Amino acid sequence: MINYAEFTPMNALMGGALIGCSAFLLLYLNGRISGISGIASRILGKPTESTAPSWLFIFGLITGSALASNIFSLPVPKIDNSWPLIIASGLLVGFGSVYGSGCTSGHGVCGLARLSKRSLVSVPIFMLAAVISYYLLSVVS
C-alpha cells in the first residue's frame, strides 16, 4: 500500500517526465515502442533481429534505477505480501500482457500518446482492475 506520508509528488512528476521523454526519443530516433513486454519478447523469443538494443534498454533501466536510488538516497520499498501471491500476480500480468498485446508501459505511456484504439481500451481496464485489486486486498488484510 502507498504510504502517503512519504509520497513525493515532485519525484513522481520528474520520473514521469523522464519516462515520457525516453519513450518519445526511442520512438522518434529508432522507430521502436518502449513497452517492456515487447522488449522482453524480442530478448526471449526467436532471434529474428539483433537483441542488442533490447539488452541495452534493460541494462539502462537497471543501472539508471540503481544510480537514481543511490544519488537521491531513495528508500527500498518494503514488500509485505507473500511470495505465492506475488508469483501468481506476476503470472496474471504476464498472461494479460500476451492477451492484451502489450503491457501497462506500452499501452499507458506509448499507446495513449499515439492514440492507439487498443490502448484507449486497455488502459481504463488496467486502472479498473487495479482499483478492484486494491479494494479486495484492503478488505482481506
C-alpha positions, 0 to 999 in steps of 0.5 A: 500500500502507498504510504502517503506520508512519504509520497513525493509528488515532485519525484513522481512528476520528474520520473514521469517526465523522464519516462515520457521523454525516453519513450518519445526519443526511442520512438522518434530516433529508432522507430521502436515502442518502449513497452517492456513486454515487447522488449522482453519478447524480442530478448526471449523469443526467436532471434529474428533481429539483433537483441542488442538494443533490447539488452541495452534498454534493460541494462539502462533501466537497471543501472539508471534505477540503481544510480537514481536510488543511490544519488537521491538516497531513495528508500527500498520499498518494503514488500509485505505480501507473500511470495505465492501471491506475488508469483501468481500476480506476476503470472496474471500480468504476464498472461494479460500482457500476451492477451492484451498485446502489450503491457501497462508501459506500452499501452499507458505511456506509448499507446495513449500518446499515439492514440492507439484504439487498443490502448484507449481500451486497455488502459481504463481496464488496467486502472479498473482492475487495479482499483478492484485489486486494491479494494479486495486486498484492503478488505482481506488484510 
